[in-house]
Amino acid sequence: MKIIEVKNYQEMSLAAAQYIINMLKNTSKLTLGLATGGTPQGVYQHLIEDYKKNGTSYAQVTSFNLDEYIGLSKDDPNSYYRYMYENLFKHINISLQQINIPSGMNTNLQSECEEYENKIHQHGGIDLQLLGIGSNGHIGFNEPGTSFQSKTHVVGLTQSTREANARYFTSIEEVPTQAITMGIQSIYKSKEILLLASGKAKQDAMVKLLNGDVTESFPASILKQHPNATIIADEEALLGVKDVSLFR
Ligand SMILES: N[C@@H]1[C@@H](O)[C@H](O)[C@@H](COP(=O)(O)O)O[C@@H]1O
């Protein structure tokens, strides 16, 4: 696992966007794994600016999002579908047929999970997976204790995750209690992984990730064994991490 240390959120966003744009330019077909949350918003803004200025095309991209809340429809302002549409998809040349986000409205959630996992395989797996990290080490919505072997599945959200995401809702009661998420194995199988972290809120997570053990009680720790994982983190997020230079 390699770290690219940057100054702040703006630099992190720009560096990650450039990383993605380079891949888009150098491959004829790309399967991108996308994330939601506050962290990647700046990256998406840069991708949009680049699309408008340089016309980098998304015509050959297929995307798979990490997760979705159960019970929120596509047009719910807090659904991840809506987030992706508003923050990226509606601004670039990607058609709705090219994008994949699990549906939290399917009455058969088990088959939704299986179909989602199969679809990723049918597309030959994810080339580049973009990731944020929860303060408890969650990736996607894989909470501490989730098996490293897990595939796309339904999860109950912890109180801390619901509290962290409550800022997007009018009250914590409105935050769904369950979600569908790609599993840890589904994420780990990506050919390349780019994890982003910015600010004080991610300091504990960075210390546990980089200085701690590989353990299911800290889901992101598995990424340390991934052959092609990069973290782009800013100075504040890395404050407190011992021996950052070992990961450069
Ligand atoms: N499911 C998402 C994760 O994919 C995201 O990484 C995490 C961190 O969010 P933020 O980037 O807003 O800190 O929040 C949510 O729980």
The ligand as a Tripos MOL2 file, in Angstrom:
@<TRIPOS>MOLECULE
LIG
   16    16     1     0     0
SMALL
NO_CHARGES

@<TRIPOS>ATOM
      1 N1        -21.0290    4.5380    2.6360 N.3       1 LIG1
      2 C1        -20.2550    5.7230    2.7760 C.3       1 LIG1
      3 C2        -18.8030    5.3860    2.5930 C.3       1 LIG1
      4 O1        -18.5910    4.9050    1.2780 O.3       1 LIG1
      5 C3        -17.9420    6.6100    2.8700 C.3       1 LIG1
      6 O2        -16.5990    6.3280    2.6190 O.3       1 LIG1
      7 C4        -18.1230    7.0340    4.2970 C.3       1 LIG1
      8 C5        -17.2900    8.2500    4.6700 C.3       1 LIG1
      9 O3        -17.9770    9.4140    4.3180 O.3       1 LIG1
     10 P1        -17.3470   10.8510    4.1990 P.3       1 LIG1
     11 O4        -16.5410   10.8270    2.9370 O.co2     1 LIG1
     12 O5        -18.5130   11.7700    4.0900 O.co2     1 LIG1
     13 O6        -16.5270   11.0630    5.4010 O.co2     1 LIG1
     14 O7        -19.5040    7.3610    4.4830 O.3       1 LIG1
     15 C6        -20.5000    6.4490    4.0930 C.3       1 LIG1
     16 O8        -20.7340    5.6060    5.1530 O.3       1 LIG1
@<TRIPOS>BOND
     1     1     2 1
     2     2     3 1
     3     2    15 1
     4     3     4 1
     5     3     5 1
     6     5     6 1
     7     5     7 1
     8     7     8 1
     9     7    14 1
    10     8     9 1
    11     9    10 1
    12    10    11 2
    13    10    12 1
    14    10    13 1
    15    14    15 1
    16    15    16 1
@<TRIPOS>SUBSTRUCTURE
     1 LIG1         1 GROUP 0 **** ****
